[in-house]
Amino acid sequence: IVFGSSSRNQSKFKFKVKVKVEIMKVLALFTLLIASANGQTKETIRTLLRNTHQDSMYDGQVIKQPFAPGSYQLAAREEAATRYASTGASNDVIKNYYALRCIYESTNGKSNPRAQFDEIPNWKVATGWSDDVSVDTASDYCTWHGITCENSLVTGIKLNNNTLYGTWPVEVAFLGETLESIDLYYNYFHYCENYQWFKSMKVLNYLFFGTTSWDSNGIPSVLKLLDSIFELDFSNTFWRGYLNPDAWTGTPNLYYVDMGNNFYSFLSLTSIPESLYSKNIIRLFMDNIKITDNGQLNLDFVGKMPIILEFWADFTKFTGGIPASIGEAGSLKSLSLTYCGLTGAIPATLVNTDIERMWLFANKLTGSFPSVLATKKWKYLFIEENDITGSFSTGICSQVGTTDDTLQGLGADCEICTGVSGNNPTGGDCCTCCGGDGCGNLEEVTPAPTAAPTGFGGFCFSGDSEVDVENTGLVKMADLAIGDAVKVADNTFEPVYSFGHKSADASSEFLQIATEGNRKALELSKDHMVVIEGGRNVPASSIKRGDKLVSSSGELVAVKTIRTVVRQGVFAPFTASGSIIVNDVVASNYIAFQGSEYLKVSGVETPFSYQWLAHIFNSVHRVAYKMGVTGETYTAGGVSQWVDLPNQAGTWLLEQSFVIALGLLLPSIAFFGFVSIIEALLNSPMTVATVVVGAVSVMAARRSVSVKMTANKV
């Protein structure tokens, strides 16, 4: 039709059609090449992940039907295929994403053998993990909550205290070539029973899963294949039963072990396995271990650990006493053996160690305190509630002081302390405290907690907690009053302007956090914030053993033990700075409502910390106090009316949708931020004077200019 009936024109037409077909074939091939260069198709990604499952990624432990309908693997695979088709992502990036997605799909809101509940909560923080957004970069998972990367490959997973449930997936083995740390601490109902993925962890240095429901009947032998492991925490889990010497025959670099709060069978053993204590262990924590058989555990192994620095085993029952051979542990600096049922004398051979911190209270020790130990430079020494006789020598007492290089805490039964002169800063006897009650180190039978107040729950310290009141000294929280000037974070004194919670009769549950050196443990509600290393204010529920809190001197002190206790009396004093020093530890005035450091709206973490929000929201109250409004009324539960209504409003706000919550929150922040500026001006008369003088000067200058202009016109 185009070229007419001419055979020549028809030939031309056929030739052009053929050329077009060939061009289309080339373009199709070129398109495939481009697709191959720019990434894979969904099907090739599915094939990649299927083949990876069939490889020896975890030593042939192939999952049967890994992509069965409804499985977390299928959900993760389809997410990976959708996200990375034709994106140019490498196989390693796709496998990294898939492994992380398996973690999320298998632990977010999922049940397990230890958590068969009608409602399983989702993760506390899932920033990035749960976002349904287009991919910006091939390795955007490196920005997800708790994930660290190097060269787009995952090197760290930190999901502690994040309400993980479900079961830890073996697909984490896909990260084995680069993953260096895993921190899952304090996800109580999180479960794992298959540890074959250990075999693939080539560079894993840190593994923390304490206070989870990870389960193993005996320490699994596959543990020995963690060749690169440095630090291991499996405390307060279901790793129970036989301690299995074979499990420790590998792990040549292991130097930190926390195995406390578990049930173990020692069978024919009288100590922990030699394959464990013969390693270069520097820190070993085995507190509150329960022996399930009739095994007898003694302390002879400690002297066979030549470089041990720290050994804590509070509440674990040992046969006999502290052996003289402990003197062979020459590097030992810190020893804590309280409530261990120890008998006999304190060995003088401790003089051969580097000991400087020792807690031996509440045992059955006898004899006198070895005089030779007065030659050691002590920092903390507590031996009360034993049957020790005699008294401390002048060499011990003369070390007592308040600076970092002195003996800051010395406790014993009162008769050992009485009549011995020293440098006690309180002006009394040698000790800084005496007796179990005086040193606050005795277990107490406490009443059941009364009903918690409505709203966000308890935000308080126990009534027995102590604060430093100006010109008075240490005062119990129950005896504190509005107007008392208490020591705060920067070691200055500020008046208490309010009590957010005040009830001498109510009893409540508290976390008792004992730190190295402090004679009295900090007791506060789980949501109350405390200052940790770096100056961050975090809820007490997120603190774990070994974390560093800040003391009144600014020194970092390690957390020794964390227990739940019930105490009568609940108090929450407020100061102008929002901080207060309680039992020699820097704490906040406020709580974190959602168990996290930062506010989350509809599951999305905001940049607003709870410390900052609570402090600006209390600015109106502080300004009112500054202007003479000092009256205080409380609800039946002892909650201040200044606090109760905002708490209820906050509870309601966080139940709203993201748009409504943010729409109400931002104007509130703007208003209270403005009040905070007014407060800052009121707190600085010089600043106010400067502003007033400046304003008057500007007005005068404008008036002068106006007069000159009028004169010129005239």
Buried (B, 14 or more C-beta within 10 A) or exposed (E): EEEEEEEEEEEEBEEEEEEEEEEEEEEEEEEEEEBEEEBBBBEBBBEBBEEBBEEEBBBEBEBEEBBEEEBBBBBBBBBBBEBBBBBEBBBBBBBBBBBBBBBBBBBBBBBBEBBEEEEBEBBBBBBBBBEEEEBEEBBBBBEBBBBEBEEBBBBBBBBBBBBBBBBBBBBBBBBBBBBBBBBBBBBBBBBBBBBBBBBBBBBBBBBBBBBBBBBBEBBBBBBBBBBBBBBBBBBBBBBBBBBBBBBBBBBEBBBBBBBBBBEBBBEEBBBBBEBBBEBEBBBBBBBBBEBEEEBBBBBBBBBBBEEBBBBBBBBBBBEBBBBBBBBBBEBBBBBBBBBBBBBBBBBBBBBBBBBBBBBBBBBEBBBBBBEBBBEBEBBBBBBBBBEBEEBBBEBBBBBBBEEEEBBBBBBBBBEBBBEBEBEBEEEEBBBBBBBBEBBBBBEEEBEEBBEBBEBBBBBBBBBBBBBBBEEEEEBBBBBBEBEBBBBBBEEEBBBBBBBBBBBEEBBBBBBBBBBBBBBBBBBBBBBBBBBBEEEEBBBBBBBBBBBBBBBBBEEBBBBBBBBEBBBBBBBBBBBBBBBBBBBBBBBBBBBBBBBBBBBBBEBBBEEBBBBBBBBBBBBBBBBBBBEEEEEBEBBEBBBBEBBBEBBEEBEEBBEBEEEEBBEBBEEBBEBBEEBBEEBEEBEEEEEEEEEEEEEEEEEEEEEEEEEEEEEEEE
